[in-house]
């Protein structure tokens, strides 16, 4: 099977859904070697995966994950982005906490950083969160406190197998740049997803639509951020009920001042944890607070807690000022550690 698939790719022929599902399942079962995985990755990168092939791979990856089925009264939501591009502190992680404090059930998917100083797993550990929890524990957390962190390596055995060859080759494939953020193991159908390259924005939107996302914003800061940017304009694809609306926004549209990358740049996990805590406790204002508020506003729109980004900004500010965001972080820390270290 592997040789036939590789032969088709090298001939620039389209792979069928059945071929992709068979290959991904074989990788999951350990029937494909690291050398063969690397060959597949390089060949697909050289050919260029079509939109349909990318959607098939994403669907096959979700089919081979460790699934979660939390019992919630509304659809779960994620804020996991692609990573890459200009490196900021962990804005999407802070956004997840603000959204959860508004009552949106959050299944925050993520991992350690590959390219920057601090991934979502890194900063949450620095905040005191136990990231090594079992699937039934994650389900319980979403059901009881409305948020859980889903540490990707614990839920995606195929990702664990494709990462080492990718790292050894020094290449960036669609597995981590496109597919990873879209394969939430709780099958979250709502998402605020930052994309690090403008040319990937429509690709990610297409795949998400194929996967059945119901309400999601795919955002790219035109300055190179995989967040809604405070540096300048942001392009947004808003997918809702099968329709995509594309528009640009800028900080000044909402009375916010632009800033420089230096104002919101990443630090170590400990430094980024101090930033998130400082914003939530009211000790930090200015650009670092504003960028959390702006991204949280969009998440609140996706989560149907605000009708517009303007209204979302007002609500995000209220959630921070009232201490709700800080309390939600405290709940996440306490409950995640109540299970003990389950790694």
Secondary structure, DSSP 4 states (H G I P E B T S, - for coil): -HHHHHHHHHTTPPPPHHHHHHHHHHHHTT-S-HHHHHHHHHHHHHH---HHHHHHHHHHHHHTS-------SS--EE------SS-BS-HHHHHHHHHHHTT--EEEEE---SSSS--HHHHHHHHT------HHHHHHHHHHHSEEEEEHHHH-HHHHHHHHHHHHHT---HIIIIIGGG--TT---EEEEE-SSHHHHHHHHHHHHHHT-SEEEEEEETTS-SS--SSS-EEEEEEETTEEEEEEE-GGGGTPPP--HHHHB---HHHHHHHHHHHHTTS--THHHHHHHHHHHHHHHHTTS-SSHHHHHHHHHHHHHTTHHHHHHHHHHHHHHHT----
